[in-house]
């Protein structure tokens, strides 16, 4: 089964000088949602859309799908 990999998100955020705390402050994102992304777990598609809008980027700059083990 394929699993999400949020490495592109952290790269995109670094390029735009954004921190995880900015997601909490600016988007009201919960720490549990951020924790899921840090641990490459699934989050709602609405979260992905919100991130794309916030960072003015495409979905591939937020998440990619990789084969699971």
PyMOL Python script that loads the backbone (N, CA, C, O; Angstrom):
from pymol import cmd

cmd.read_pdbstr("""\
ATOM      1  N   UNK A   1       0.841  -1.186   0.000  1.00  0.00           N
ATOM      2  CA  UNK A   1       0.000   0.000   0.000  1.00  0.00           C
ATOM      3  C   UNK A   1       0.887   1.251   0.000  1.00  0.00           C
ATOM      4  O   UNK A   1       1.898   1.309   0.700  1.00  0.00           O
ATOM      5  N   UNK A   2       0.504   2.212  -0.768  1.00  0.00           N
ATOM      6  CA  UNK A   2       1.250   3.467  -0.820  1.00  0.00           C
ATOM      7  C   UNK A   2       0.987   4.296   0.429  1.00  0.00           C
ATOM      8  O   UNK A   2      -0.103   4.269   1.000  1.00  0.00           O
ATOM      9  N   UNK A   3       2.022   5.037   0.841  1.00  0.00           N
ATOM     10  CA  UNK A   3       1.931   5.882   2.023  1.00  0.00           C
ATOM     11  C   UNK A   3       2.377   7.302   1.668  1.00  0.00           C
ATOM     12  O   UNK A   3       3.186   7.494   0.760  1.00  0.00           O
ATOM     13  N   UNK A   4       1.850   8.290   2.383  1.00  0.00           N
ATOM     14  CA  UNK A   4       2.258   9.667   2.102  1.00  0.00           C
ATOM     15  C   UNK A   4       3.664   9.964   2.623  1.00  0.00           C
ATOM     16  O   UNK A   4       4.108   9.420   3.634  1.00  0.00           O
ATOM     17  N   UNK A   5       4.333  10.833   1.905  1.00  0.00           N
ATOM     18  CA  UNK A   5       5.637  11.334   2.325  1.00  0.00           C
ATOM     19  C   UNK A   5       5.567  12.859   2.222  1.00  0.00           C
ATOM     20  O   UNK A   5       5.385  13.403   1.133  1.00  0.00           O
ATOM     21  N   UNK A   6       5.709  13.536   3.345  1.00  0.00           N
ATOM     22  CA  UNK A   6       5.565  14.992   3.394  1.00  0.00           C
ATOM     23  C   UNK A   6       6.888  15.735   3.292  1.00  0.00           C
ATOM     24  O   UNK A   6       6.946  16.928   3.593  1.00  0.00           O
ATOM     25  N   UNK A   7       7.949  15.058   2.875  1.00  0.00           N
ATOM     26  CA  UNK A   7       9.238  15.730   2.718  1.00  0.00           C
ATOM     27  C   UNK A   7       9.124  16.954   1.805  1.00  0.00           C
ATOM     28  O   UNK A   7       9.733  17.983   2.099  1.00  0.00           O
ATOM     29  N   UNK A   8       8.357  16.876   0.697  1.00  0.00           N
ATOM     30  CA  UNK A   8       8.216  18.075  -0.132  1.00  0.00           C
ATOM     31  C   UNK A   8       7.628  19.275   0.625  1.00  0.00           C
ATOM     32  O   UNK A   8       7.970  20.421   0.334  1.00  0.00           O
ATOM     33  N   UNK A   9       6.750  19.008   1.589  1.00  0.00           N
ATOM     34  CA  UNK A   9       6.154  20.090   2.385  1.00  0.00           C
ATOM     35  C   UNK A   9       7.235  20.830   3.165  1.00  0.00           C
ATOM     36  O   UNK A   9       7.274  22.061   3.170  1.00  0.00           O
ATOM     37  N   UNK A  10       8.104  20.080   3.818  1.00  0.00           N
ATOM     38  CA  UNK A  10       9.128  20.714   4.664  1.00  0.00           C
ATOM     39  C   UNK A  10      10.106  21.505   3.796  1.00  0.00           C
ATOM     40  O   UNK A  10      10.590  22.556   4.217  1.00  0.00           O
ATOM     41  N   UNK A  11      10.402  21.015   2.593  1.00  0.00           N
ATOM     42  CA  UNK A  11      11.280  21.733   1.665  1.00  0.00           C
ATOM     43  C   UNK A  11      10.598  23.024   1.201  1.00  0.00           C
ATOM     44  O   UNK A  11      11.208  24.093   1.196  1.00  0.00           O
ATOM     45  N   UNK A  12       9.324  22.908   0.813  1.00  0.00           N
ATOM     46  CA  UNK A  12       8.566  24.072   0.352  1.00  0.00           C
ATOM     47  C   UNK A  12       8.458  25.116   1.459  1.00  0.00           C
ATOM     48  O   UNK A  12       8.623  26.310   1.210  1.00  0.00           O
ATOM     49  N   UNK A  13       8.183  24.668   2.671  1.00  0.00           N
ATOM     50  CA  UNK A  13       8.074  25.605   3.794  1.00  0.00           C
ATOM     51  C   UNK A  13       9.398  26.307   4.039  1.00  0.00           C
ATOM     52  O   UNK A  13       9.414  27.512   4.289  1.00  0.00           O
ATOM     53  N   UNK A  14      10.502  25.590   3.974  1.00  0.00           N
ATOM     54  CA  UNK A  14      11.820  26.193   4.195  1.00  0.00           C
ATOM     55  C   UNK A  14      12.107  27.237   3.121  1.00  0.00           C
ATOM     56  O   UNK A  14      12.647  28.305   3.412  1.00  0.00           O
ATOM     57  N   UNK A  15      11.745  26.925   1.881  1.00  0.00           N
ATOM     58  CA  UNK A  15      11.983  27.870   0.776  1.00  0.00           C
ATOM     59  C   UNK A  15      11.147  29.136   0.946  1.00  0.00           C
ATOM     60  O   UNK A  15      11.541  30.207   0.483  1.00  0.00           O
ATOM     61  N   UNK A  16      10.007  29.020   1.600  1.00  0.00           N
ATOM     62  CA  UNK A  16       9.121  30.173   1.791  1.00  0.00           C
ATOM     63  C   UNK A  16       9.253  30.757   3.197  1.00  0.00           C
ATOM     64  O   UNK A  16       8.439  31.579   3.616  1.00  0.00           O
ATOM     65  N   UNK A  17      10.288  30.323   3.920  1.00  0.00           N
ATOM     66  CA  UNK A  17      10.595  30.821   5.257  1.00  0.00           C
ATOM     67  C   UNK A  17       9.413  30.653   6.217  1.00  0.00           C
ATOM     68  O   UNK A  17       9.084  31.569   6.971  1.00  0.00           O
ATOM     69  N   UNK A  18       8.787  29.490   6.182  1.00  0.00           N
ATOM     70  CA  UNK A  18       7.675  29.170   7.079  1.00  0.00           C
ATOM     71  C   UNK A  18       8.102  28.060   8.025  1.00  0.00           C
ATOM     72  O   UNK A  18       8.900  27.192   7.670  1.00  0.00           O
ATOM     73  N   UNK A  19       7.559  28.102   9.228  1.00  0.00           N
ATOM     74  CA  UNK A  19       7.850  27.103  10.254  1.00  0.00           C
ATOM     75  C   UNK A  19       6.570  26.353  10.616  1.00  0.00           C
ATOM     76  O   UNK A  19       5.467  26.788  10.283  1.00  0.00           O
ATOM     77  N   UNK A  20       6.728  25.238  11.291  1.00  0.00           N
ATOM     78  CA  UNK A  20       5.549  24.466  11.725  1.00  0.00           C
ATOM     79  C   UNK A  20       4.648  25.306  12.621  1.00  0.00           C
ATOM     80  O   UNK A  20       3.425  25.175  12.576  1.00  0.00           O
ATOM     81  N   UNK A  21       5.245  26.156  13.422  1.00  0.00           N
ATOM     82  CA  UNK A  21       4.460  27.014  14.301  1.00  0.00           C
ATOM     83  C   UNK A  21       3.573  27.978  13.494  1.00  0.00           C
ATOM     84  O   UNK A  21       2.497  28.363  13.951  1.00  0.00           O
ATOM     85  N   UNK A  22       4.028  28.361  12.297  1.00  0.00           N
ATOM     86  CA  UNK A  22       3.222  29.218  11.428  1.00  0.00           C
ATOM     87  C   UNK A  22       1.943  28.504  10.999  1.00  0.00           C
ATOM     88  O   UNK A  22       0.899  29.137  10.844  1.00  0.00           O
ATOM     89  N   UNK A  23       2.021  27.184  10.808  1.00  0.00           N
ATOM     90  CA  UNK A  23       0.825  26.418  10.441  1.00  0.00           C
ATOM     91  C   UNK A  23      -0.200  26.461  11.572  1.00  0.00           C
ATOM     92  O   UNK A  23      -1.400  26.589  11.329  1.00  0.00           O
ATOM     93  N   UNK A  24       0.279  26.355  12.791  1.00  0.00           N
ATOM     94  CA  UNK A  24      -0.618  26.437  13.954  1.00  0.00           C
ATOM     95  C   UNK A  24      -1.236  27.833  14.067  1.00  0.00           C
ATOM     96  O   UNK A  24      -2.445  27.984  14.246  1.00  0.00           O
ATOM     97  N   UNK A  25      -0.383  28.835  13.960  1.00  0.00           N
ATOM     98  CA  UNK A  25      -0.808  30.217  14.161  1.00  0.00           C
ATOM     99  C   UNK A  25      -1.674  30.727  13.006  1.00  0.00           C
ATOM    100  O   UNK A  25      -2.763  31.254  13.234  1.00  0.00           O
ATOM    101  N   UNK A  26      -1.201  30.575  11.781  1.00  0.00           N
ATOM    102  CA  UNK A  26      -1.882  31.150  10.623  1.00  0.00           C
ATOM    103  C   UNK A  26      -3.083  30.340  10.145  1.00  0.00           C
ATOM    104  O   UNK A  26      -4.068  30.908   9.672  1.00  0.00           O
ATOM    105  N   UNK A  27      -3.005  29.015  10.268  1.00  0.00           N
ATOM    106  CA  UNK A  27      -4.079  28.161   9.762  1.00  0.00           C
ATOM    107  C   UNK A  27      -4.936  27.546  10.867  1.00  0.00           C
ATOM    108  O   UNK A  27      -5.977  26.951  10.588  1.00  0.00           O
ATOM    109  N   UNK A  28      -4.504  27.688  12.108  1.00  0.00           N
ATOM    110  CA  UNK A  28      -5.232  27.058  13.208  1.00  0.00           C
ATOM    111  C   UNK A  28      -5.114  25.544  13.163  1.00  0.00           C
ATOM    112  O   UNK A  28      -5.990  24.835  13.660  1.00  0.00           O
ATOM    113  N   UNK A  29      -4.039  25.047  12.571  1.00  0.00           N
ATOM    114  CA  UNK A  29      -3.835  23.608  12.427  1.00  0.00           C
ATOM    115  C   UNK A  29      -3.459  23.004  13.782  1.00  0.00           C
ATOM    116  O   UNK A  29      -2.652  23.566  14.523  1.00  0.00           O
ATOM    117  N   UNK A  30      -4.043  21.877  14.085  1.00  0.00           N
ATOM    118  CA  UNK A  30      -3.784  21.239  15.376  1.00  0.00           C
ATOM    119  C   UNK A  30      -2.397  20.595  15.387  1.00  0.00           C
ATOM    120  O   UNK A  30      -1.854  20.230  14.344  1.00  0.00           O
ATOM    121  N   UNK A  31      -1.848  20.468  16.572  1.00  0.00           N
ATOM    122  CA  UNK A  31      -0.536  19.835  16.716  1.00  0.00           C
ATOM    123  C   UNK A  31      -0.609  18.366  16.328  1.00  0.00           C
ATOM    124  O   UNK A  31       0.388  17.800  15.880  1.00  0.00           O
ATOM    125  N   UNK A  32      -1.777  17.732  16.492  1.00  0.00           N
ATOM    126  CA  UNK A  32      -1.896  16.321  16.118  1.00  0.00           C
ATOM    127  C   UNK A  32      -1.839  16.152  14.598  1.00  0.00           C
ATOM    128  O   UNK A  32      -1.290  15.163  14.112  1.00  0.00           O
ATOM    129  N   UNK A  33      -2.394  17.094  13.845  1.00  0.00           N
ATOM    130  CA  UNK A  33      -2.321  17.032  12.383  1.00  0.00           C
ATOM    131  C   UNK A  33      -0.880  17.228  11.931  1.00  0.00           C
ATOM    132  O   UNK A  33      -0.406  16.519  11.043  1.00  0.00           O
ATOM    133  N   UNK A  34      -0.191  18.170  12.526  1.00  0.00           N
ATOM    134  CA  UNK A  34       1.214  18.400  12.180  1.00  0.00           C
ATOM    135  C   UNK A  34       2.048  17.174  12.536  1.00  0.00           C
ATOM    136  O   UNK A  34       2.945  16.788  11.786  1.00  0.00           O
ATOM    137  N   UNK A  35       1.753  16.569  13.670  1.00  0.00           N
ATOM    138  CA  UNK A  35       2.448  15.356  14.088  1.00  0.00           C
ATOM    139  C   UNK A  35       2.229  14.222  13.090  1.00  0.00           C
ATOM    140  O   UNK A  35       3.158  13.470  12.796  1.00  0.00           O
ATOM    141  N   UNK A  36       1.020  14.096  12.573  1.00  0.00           N
ATOM    142  CA  UNK A  36       0.745  13.071  11.558  1.00  0.00           C
ATOM    143  C   UNK A  36       1.609  13.290  10.322  1.00  0.00           C
ATOM    144  O   UNK A  36       2.141  12.337   9.752  1.00  0.00           O
ATOM    145  N   UNK A  37       1.744  14.534   9.916  1.00  0.00           N
ATOM    146  CA  UNK A  37       2.559  14.825   8.737  1.00  0.00           C
ATOM    147  C   UNK A  37       4.040  14.570   9.010  1.00  0.00           C
ATOM    148  O   UNK A  37       4.750  14.054   8.147  1.00  0.00           O
ATOM    149  N   UNK A  38       4.503  14.923  10.192  1.00  0.00           N
ATOM    150  CA  UNK A  38       5.895  14.663  10.572  1.00  0.00           C
ATOM    151  C   UNK A  38       6.185  13.167  10.513  1.00  0.00           C
ATOM    152  O   UNK A  38       7.283  12.750  10.144  1.00  0.00           O
ATOM    153  N   UNK A  39       5.179  12.360  10.884  1.00  0.00           N
ATOM    154  CA  UNK A  39       5.335  10.909  10.907  1.00  0.00           C
ATOM    155  C   UNK A  39       4.832  10.225   9.641  1.00  0.00           C
ATOM    156  O   UNK A  39       4.643   9.008   9.617  1.00  0.00           O
ATOM    157  N   UNK A  40       4.613  11.024   8.574  1.00  0.00           N
ATOM    158  CA  UNK A  40       4.178  10.502   7.272  1.00  0.00           C
ATOM    159  C   UNK A  40       2.931   9.622   7.371  1.00  0.00           C
ATOM    160  O   UNK A  40       2.883   8.521   6.823  1.00  0.00           O
ATOM    161  N   UNK A  41       1.932  10.131   8.078  1.00  0.00           N
ATOM    162  CA  UNK A  41       0.641   9.461   8.181  1.00  0.00           C
ATOM    163  C   UNK A  41      -0.376  10.227   7.341  1.00  0.00           C
ATOM    164  O   UNK A  41      -0.160  11.385   6.984  1.00  0.00           O
ATOM    165  N   UNK A  42      -1.488   9.560   7.034  1.00  0.00           N
ATOM    166  CA  UNK A  42      -2.524  10.197   6.227  1.00  0.00           C
ATOM    167  C   UNK A  42      -3.201  11.333   6.979  1.00  0.00           C
ATOM    168  O   UNK A  42      -3.459  11.235   8.179  1.00  0.00           O
ATOM    169  N   UNK A  43      -3.485  12.415   6.254  1.00  0.00           N
ATOM    170  CA  UNK A  43      -4.301  13.517   6.763  1.00  0.00           C
ATOM    171  C   UNK A  43      -5.403  13.761   5.734  1.00  0.00           C
ATOM    172  O   UNK A  43      -5.324  13.273   4.606  1.00  0.00           O
ATOM    173  N   UNK A  44      -6.409  14.503   6.117  1.00  0.00           N
ATOM    174  CA  UNK A  44      -7.542  14.775   5.224  1.00  0.00           C
ATOM    175  C   UNK A  44      -7.095  15.573   4.004  1.00  0.00           C
ATOM    176  O   UNK A  44      -6.179  16.392   4.079  1.00  0.00           O
ATOM    177  N   UNK A  45      -7.753  15.320   2.895  1.00  0.00           N
ATOM    178  CA  UNK A  45      -7.451  16.043   1.666  1.00  0.00           C
ATOM    179  C   UNK A  45      -7.699  17.536   1.847  1.00  0.00           C
ATOM    180  O   UNK A  45      -7.030  18.351   1.212  1.00  0.00           O
ATOM    181  N   UNK A  46      -8.643  17.905   2.696  1.00  0.00           N
ATOM    182  CA  UNK A  46      -8.897  19.323   2.953  1.00  0.00           C
ATOM    183  C   UNK A  46      -7.679  19.993   3.586  1.00  0.00           C
ATOM    184  O   UNK A  46      -7.438  21.178   3.352  1.00  0.00           O
ATOM    185  N   UNK A  47      -6.916  19.259   4.376  1.00  0.00           N
ATOM    186  CA  UNK A  47      -5.686  19.790   4.974  1.00  0.00           C
ATOM    187  C   UNK A  47      -4.655  20.043   3.878  1.00  0.00           C
ATOM    188  O   UNK A  47      -3.983  21.075   3.868  1.00  0.00           O
ATOM    189  N   UNK A  48      -4.537  19.089   2.955  1.00  0.00           N
ATOM    190  CA  UNK A  48      -3.597  19.235   1.844  1.00  0.00           C
ATOM    191  C   UNK A  48      -3.972  20.459   1.005  1.00  0.00           C
ATOM    192  O   UNK A  48      -3.106  21.248   0.627  1.00  0.00           O
ATOM    193  N   UNK A  49      -5.262  20.610   0.719  1.00  0.00           N
ATOM    194  CA  UNK A  49      -5.732  21.760  -0.067  1.00  0.00           C
ATOM    195  C   UNK A  49      -5.438  23.066   0.662  1.00  0.00           C
ATOM    196  O   UNK A  49      -5.027  24.048   0.043  1.00  0.00           O
ATOM    197  N   UNK A  50      -5.647  23.078   1.965  1.00  0.00           N
ATOM    198  CA  UNK A  50      -5.382  24.273   2.768  1.00  0.00           C
ATOM    199  C   UNK A  50      -3.892  24.630   2.704  1.00  0.00           C
ATOM    200  O   UNK A  50      -3.536  25.804   2.595  1.00  0.00           O
ATOM    201  N   UNK A  51      -3.031  23.621   2.773  1.00  0.00           N
ATOM    202  CA  UNK A  51      -1.590  23.857   2.695  1.00  0.00           C
ATOM    203  C   UNK A  51      -1.185  24.399   1.327  1.00  0.00           C
ATOM    204  O   UNK A  51      -0.364  25.312   1.231  1.00  0.00           O
ATOM    205  N   UNK A  52      -1.763  23.835   0.276  1.00  0.00           N
ATOM    206  CA  UNK A  52      -1.468  24.309  -1.079  1.00  0.00           C
ATOM    207  C   UNK A  52      -1.869  25.772  -1.234  1.00  0.00           C
ATOM    208  O   UNK A  52      -1.136  26.566  -1.823  1.00  0.00           O
ATOM    209  N   UNK A  53      -3.029  26.119  -0.704  1.00  0.00           N
ATOM    210  CA  UNK A  53      -3.507  27.496  -0.779  1.00  0.00           C
ATOM    211  C   UNK A  53      -2.602  28.429   0.030  1.00  0.00           C
ATOM    212  O   UNK A  53      -2.214  29.495  -0.447  1.00  0.00           O
ATOM    213  N   UNK A  54      -2.275  28.024   1.238  1.00  0.00           N
ATOM    214  CA  UNK A  54      -1.446  28.824   2.143  1.00  0.00           C
ATOM    215  C   UNK A  54      -0.058  29.078   1.562  1.00  0.00           C
ATOM    216  O   UNK A  54       0.478  30.182   1.661  1.00  0.00           O
ATOM    217  N   UNK A  55       0.517  28.031   0.949  1.00  0.00           N
ATOM    218  CA  UNK A  55       1.884  28.137   0.421  1.00  0.00           C
ATOM    219  C   UNK A  55       1.916  28.525  -1.061  1.00  0.00           C
ATOM    220  O   UNK A  55       2.989  28.658  -1.650  1.00  0.00           O
ATOM    221  N   UNK A  56       0.743  28.703  -1.653  1.00  0.00           N
ATOM    222  CA  UNK A  56       0.636  29.024  -3.083  1.00  0.00           C
ATOM    223  C   UNK A  56       1.470  28.052  -3.924  1.00  0.00           C
ATOM    224  O   UNK A  56       2.358  28.451  -4.678  1.00  0.00           O
ATOM    225  N   UNK A  57       1.154  26.774  -3.768  1.00  0.00           N
ATOM    226  CA  UNK A  57       1.926  25.754  -4.469  1.00  0.00           C
ATOM    227  C   UNK A  57       1.011  24.621  -4.944  1.00  0.00           C
ATOM    228  O   UNK A  57      -0.177  24.596  -4.623  1.00  0.00           O
ATOM    229  N   UNK A  58       1.570  23.703  -5.698  1.00  0.00           N
ATOM    230  CA  UNK A  58       0.853  22.533  -6.174  1.00  0.00           C
ATOM    231  C   UNK A  58       0.974  21.392  -5.176  1.00  0.00           C
ATOM    232  O   UNK A  58       1.847  21.401  -4.308  1.00  0.00           O
ATOM    233  N   UNK A  59       0.101  20.423  -5.307  1.00  0.00           N
ATOM    234  CA  UNK A  59       0.056  19.307  -4.361  1.00  0.00           C
ATOM    235  C   UNK A  59       1.386  18.553  -4.289  1.00  0.00           C
ATOM    236  O   UNK A  59       1.770  18.083  -3.219  1.00  0.00           O
ATOM    237  N   UNK A  60       2.087  18.434  -5.413  1.00  0.00           N
ATOM    238  CA  UNK A  60       3.349  17.699  -5.398  1.00  0.00           C
ATOM    239  C   UNK A  60       4.438  18.429  -4.609  1.00  0.00           C
ATOM    240  O   UNK A  60       5.484  17.852  -4.312  1.00  0.00           O
ATOM    241  N   UNK A  61       4.191  19.694  -4.272  1.00  0.00           N
ATOM    242  CA  UNK A  61       5.125  20.437  -3.431  1.00  0.00           C
ATOM    243  C   UNK A  61       4.776  20.292  -1.953  1.00  0.00           C
ATOM    244  O   UNK A  61       5.424  20.881  -1.088  1.00  0.00           O
ATOM    245  N   UNK A  62       3.739  19.497  -1.678  1.00  0.00           N
ATOM    246  CA  UNK A  62       3.310  19.248  -0.304  1.00  0.00           C
ATOM    247  C   UNK A  62       3.461  17.782   0.073  1.00  0.00           C
ATOM    248  O   UNK A  62       3.973  17.464   1.147  1.00  0.00           O
ATOM    249  N   UNK A  63       3.023  16.896  -0.798  1.00  0.00           N
ATOM    250  CA  UNK A  63       3.042  15.466  -0.469  1.00  0.00           C
ATOM    251  C   UNK A  63       3.300  14.645  -1.720  1.00  0.00           C
ATOM    252  O   UNK A  63       2.916  15.022  -2.827  1.00  0.00           O
ATOM    253  N   UNK A  64       3.957  13.520  -1.516  1.00  0.00           N
ATOM    254  CA  UNK A  64       4.110  12.540  -2.585  1.00  0.00           C
ATOM    255  C   UNK A  64       3.762  11.174  -1.993  1.00  0.00           C
ATOM    256  O   UNK A  64       3.852  10.967  -0.782  1.00  0.00           O
ATOM    257  N   UNK A  65       3.373  10.271  -2.844  1.00  0.00           N
ATOM    258  CA  UNK A  65       3.017   8.927  -2.388  1.00  0.00           C
ATOM    259  C   UNK A  65       4.166   7.979  -2.711  1.00  0.00           C
ATOM    260  O   UNK A  65       4.698   7.966  -3.821  1.00  0.00           O
ATOM    261  N   UNK A  66       4.526   7.191  -1.712  1.00  0.00           N
ATOM    262  CA  UNK A  66       5.629   6.240  -1.873  1.00  0.00           C
ATOM    263  C   UNK A  66       5.142   4.842  -1.486  1.00  0.00           C
ATOM    264  O   UNK A  66       4.276   4.702  -0.622  1.00  0.00           O
ATOM    265  N   UNK A  67       5.692   3.816  -2.121  1.00  0.00           N
ATOM    266  CA  UNK A  67       5.302   2.455  -1.755  1.00  0.00           C
ATOM    267  C   UNK A  67       5.630   2.170  -0.293  1.00  0.00           C
ATOM    268  O   UNK A  67       6.707   2.513   0.195  1.00  0.00           O
ATOM    269  N   UNK A  68       4.683   1.537   0.396  1.00  0.00           N
ATOM    270  CA  UNK A  68       4.913   1.159   1.788  1.00  0.00           C
ATOM    271  C   UNK A  68       5.757  -0.099   1.871  1.00  0.00           C
ATOM    272  O   UNK A  68       6.044  -0.746   0.864  1.00  0.00           O
ATOM    273  N   UNK A  69       6.141  -0.425   3.072  1.00  0.00           N
ATOM    274  CA  UNK A  69       7.004  -1.605   3.273  1.00  0.00           C
ATOM    275  C   UNK A  69       6.196  -2.848   3.462  1.00  0.00           C
ATOM    276  O   UNK A  69       6.757  -3.928   3.644  1.00  0.00           O
TER     277      UNK A  69
END
""", "prot")
cmd.dss("prot")
cmd.show_as("cartoon", "prot")
cmd.util.cbc("prot")
cmd.orient("prot")
